Amino acid sequence: MLAAEDVGLALLLAWTFYDAYWMAIVLLAPVVFFNGRRYWEKQSQQREKQFIAEYKEMLKNLISGLEAGYSVENAFAEAERQHRQLFPEQSVLAAELHAINAATALRTPIERAFGEFAGRFPYEEVLGFAEIFSFGKRLGGNYVENLRTTARKLEEKVELKQEIAATFAEKRLELSVMSVMPMGIVVYMKLGSPEFLAPMYHNVLGITVMSGCIAVYLGAILLGKRIVEIEI
């Protein structure tokens, strides 16, 4: 979908690097692709961030229920109740917890219900807990204690992951600032000393050089994004 932001950026690039607004037509397609990809990546990151935050609280509530002596099934029911109080609106996990508890109310084994949940949200922390559910009862031993220990370790891991994500968020902000600076310098030169850039406009050699500059510029931004968005 074409947005005003895409058109504005294409016009800015056309004016800055080519001094020709008609070049915006050529630049519009890559701009739409670049911005569209960035938009969906941002939406995915926000959803994952929200999920991780809620999942950590769910584990914390589940641990509290198990330590209070609840059965696994009742601990999940209590976790859902507390989760709805903590996240009353736009919760990612509230409906999933309700589905798990509804399934167990219909005599579906809790490990199977949680496994179906893990299939919909195949994050490492969820799949790891699903494996404990899958093998816990068959392995025997203190099943509830094993679940509680695993939940506590996963909670600590999620907290560490959030701390690392916060550090990377600072680096992403630095990248955003650094990404704007090269174009800002060119705009400053174009406005303050247009004679320095005049030889780069309206000729084949200048257009070729400026096109190469845009390619290097966008490539550097993409490389920076790959560096600061390493999966953790």
C-alpha positions as CSV (number, residue, x, y, z in Angstrom):
1,M,0.0,0.0,0.0
2,L,1.4,3.4,-1.1
3,A,1.8,5.8,1.8
4,A,2.5,9.5,2.0
5,E,5.8,8.6,3.8
6,D,6.9,6.6,0.8
7,V,6.2,9.3,-1.7
8,G,7.9,11.9,0.5
9,L,11.0,9.9,1.0
10,A,11.2,9.1,-2.8
11,L,10.9,12.8,-3.5
12,L,13.6,13.7,-1.0
13,L,16.0,11.1,-2.4
14,A,15.3,12.4,-6.0
15,W,15.9,16.0,-5.0
16,T,19.0,15.2,-2.9
17,F,20.8,12.8,-5.2
18,Y,19.5,13.8,-8.7
19,D,18.1,17.3,-8.4
20,A,15.2,15.9,-10.4
21,Y,11.8,15.2,-8.9
22,W,10.8,13.0,-11.8
23,M,13.4,10.4,-10.5
24,A,11.0,9.8,-7.6
25,I,9.0,7.6,-10.0
26,V,12.1,5.4,-10.4
27,L,12.9,5.4,-6.7
28,L,9.4,4.8,-5.5
29,A,9.4,1.0,-6.0
30,P,12.6,0.3,-3.9
31,V,11.4,2.8,-1.3
32,V,8.0,1.1,-0.9
33,F,9.8,-2.3,-0.7
34,F,12.3,-1.1,1.9
35,N,9.7,0.7,4.1
36,G,7.2,-2.1,3.8
37,R,9.7,-4.7,4.9
38,R,10.8,-2.4,7.7
39,Y,7.1,-2.0,8.8
40,W,6.4,-5.7,8.9
41,E,9.7,-6.4,10.7
42,K,8.8,-3.8,13.3
43,Q,5.3,-5.3,13.8
44,S,6.8,-8.8,14.2
45,Q,9.4,-7.5,16.7
46,Q,6.7,-5.7,18.7
47,R,4.5,-8.8,18.8
48,E,7.4,-10.9,19.9
49,K,8.4,-8.4,22.6
50,Q,4.8,-8.4,23.9
51,F,4.7,-12.2,23.9
52,I,7.9,-12.5,25.8
53,A,6.8,-10.0,28.4
54,E,3.5,-11.8,28.9
55,Y,5.1,-15.3,28.8
56,K,7.5,-14.3,31.6
57,E,4.6,-13.2,33.8
58,M,2.7,-16.4,32.9
59,L,5.7,-18.5,34.1
60,K,5.9,-16.4,37.3
61,N,2.2,-16.9,38.0
62,L,2.5,-20.6,37.2
63,I,5.4,-21.0,39.6
64,S,3.4,-19.2,42.4
65,G,0.5,-21.6,41.9
66,L,2.7,-24.7,42.0
67,E,4.6,-23.5,45.1
68,A,1.2,-22.9,46.7
69,G,0.4,-26.6,46.3
70,Y,-1.9,-26.4,43.3
71,S,-2.0,-29.2,40.7
72,V,-0.6,-28.3,37.3
73,E,-4.1,-27.9,35.9
74,N,-5.3,-25.6,38.7
75,A,-2.0,-23.7,38.5
76,F,-2.8,-22.9,34.9
77,A,-6.3,-21.8,35.7
78,E,-4.9,-19.5,38.4
79,A,-2.3,-18.2,36.0
80,E,-5.0,-17.3,33.5
81,R,-7.0,-15.4,36.2
82,Q,-3.9,-13.4,37.3
83,H,-2.9,-12.9,33.7
84,R,-6.2,-11.2,32.8
85,Q,-5.7,-8.8,35.7
86,L,-2.2,-7.9,34.6
87,F,-3.0,-7.6,30.9
88,P,-6.7,-6.6,30.7
89,E,-6.5,-5.3,27.1
90,Q,-4.8,-6.5,23.9
91,S,-3.2,-9.5,25.5
92,V,-1.4,-12.0,23.3
93,L,-1.6,-14.9,25.8
94,A,-5.0,-14.5,27.5
95,A,-6.9,-16.3,24.8
96,E,-4.2,-19.0,24.6
97,L,-4.4,-19.6,28.4
98,H,-8.1,-19.8,28.1
99,A,-7.9,-22.4,25.3
100,I,-5.5,-24.5,27.4
101,N,-7.8,-24.4,30.4
102,A,-10.9,-25.1,28.3
103,A,-9.1,-28.1,26.8
104,T,-8.1,-29.5,30.2
105,A,-11.7,-29.0,31.4
106,L,-12.8,-31.3,28.6
107,R,-10.3,-34.0,29.8
108,T,-7.6,-33.2,27.4
109,P,-4.2,-33.9,29.0
110,I,-2.5,-30.7,30.0
111,E,0.7,-31.6,28.2
112,R,-1.2,-32.1,24.9
113,A,-3.0,-28.7,25.3
114,F,0.3,-26.9,26.0
115,G,1.9,-28.7,23.1
116,E,-0.8,-27.3,20.8
117,F,-0.1,-23.9,22.2
118,A,3.6,-24.4,21.5
119,G,2.8,-25.3,17.9
120,R,1.2,-21.9,17.4
121,F,4.0,-20.0,19.2
122,P,7.2,-22.0,18.4
123,Y,9.6,-19.9,20.4
124,E,12.5,-21.6,22.1
125,E,11.2,-20.9,25.6
126,V,7.8,-22.3,24.8
127,L,9.0,-25.4,23.0
128,G,11.4,-26.2,25.9
129,F,8.6,-26.1,28.4
130,A,6.4,-28.2,26.1
131,E,9.1,-30.9,26.0
132,I,9.1,-31.1,29.8
133,F,5.3,-31.6,29.7
134,S,5.7,-34.2,27.0
135,F,8.3,-36.3,28.9
136,G,7.7,-35.4,32.5
137,K,5.0,-37.9,33.3
138,R,6.6,-40.7,31.5
139,L,9.9,-40.2,33.2
140,G,8.3,-40.3,36.6
141,G,9.9,-38.7,39.6
142,N,8.6,-35.5,41.2
143,Y,6.7,-34.3,38.1
144,V,5.4,-31.0,39.7
145,E,8.8,-30.1,41.1
146,N,10.4,-30.7,37.7
147,L,7.9,-28.4,36.1
148,R,8.4,-25.7,38.8
149,T,12.2,-25.9,38.4
150,T,12.0,-25.7,34.6
151,A,9.5,-22.8,34.7
152,R,11.9,-20.9,37.1
153,K,14.9,-21.4,34.8
154,L,12.9,-20.4,31.8
155,E,11.7,-17.2,33.6
156,E,15.3,-16.3,34.3
157,K,16.3,-17.0,30.7
158,V,13.4,-14.7,29.5
159,E,14.5,-11.9,31.8
160,L,18.1,-12.2,30.5
161,K,16.7,-12.1,26.9
162,Q,14.8,-8.9,27.7
163,E,17.9,-7.3,29.2
164,I,19.9,-8.2,26.0
165,A,17.1,-6.9,23.9
166,A,17.1,-3.6,25.8
167,T,20.8,-3.2,25.0
168,F,20.2,-3.9,21.3
169,A,17.4,-1.3,21.3
170,E,20.0,1.3,22.3
171,K,22.2,0.2,19.4
172,R,19.2,0.3,17.0
173,L,18.6,3.9,18.0
174,E,22.2,4.7,17.4
175,L,21.9,3.1,13.9
176,S,18.9,5.2,13.1
177,V,20.8,8.4,14.0
178,M,23.8,7.3,12.0
179,S,21.6,6.3,9.0
180,V,20.2,9.8,8.8
181,M,23.6,11.7,9.1
182,P,25.0,10.9,5.5
183,M,21.9,12.2,3.8
184,G,21.7,15.1,6.2
185,I,25.3,16.1,5.2
186,V,24.4,16.0,1.5
187,V,21.2,18.1,2.1
188,Y,23.3,20.6,4.1
189,M,25.8,20.9,1.2
190,K,23.1,21.2,-1.3
191,L,21.4,24.0,0.6
192,G,24.6,25.7,1.9
193,S,27.0,25.3,-1.0
194,P,25.1,24.1,-4.1
195,E,28.1,24.7,-6.4
196,F,30.0,21.8,-4.9
197,L,27.3,19.3,-6.0
198,A,26.3,21.0,-9.2
199,P,28.7,18.8,-11.3
200,M,26.9,15.7,-10.1
201,Y,23.6,16.6,-11.5
202,H,22.0,16.4,-15.0
203,N,24.8,14.4,-16.6
204,V,25.4,10.7,-17.2
205,L,28.5,10.4,-15.0
206,G,26.9,12.3,-12.1
207,I,23.7,10.2,-12.2
208,T,25.9,7.0,-12.3
209,V,27.9,8.2,-9.3
210,M,24.9,9.3,-7.3
211,S,23.1,6.0,-8.1
212,G,26.2,4.2,-6.7
213,C,26.1,6.4,-3.6
214,I,22.5,5.5,-3.0
215,A,23.2,1.8,-3.4
216,V,26.1,1.9,-1.0
217,Y,24.1,4.0,1.4
218,L,21.1,1.6,1.5
219,G,23.5,-1.4,1.6
220,A,25.2,0.1,4.7
221,I,21.9,0.6,6.4
222,L,20.8,-3.0,5.7
223,L,24.2,-4.3,7.0
224,G,23.8,-2.2,10.1
225,K,20.3,-3.6,10.7
226,R,21.6,-7.2,10.3
227,I,24.3,-6.5,12.9
228,V,22.0,-5.0,15.6
229,E,19.1,-7.5,14.9
230,I,21.0,-10.7,15.7
231,E,18.6,-13.3,17.1
232,I,19.1,-13.9,20.8
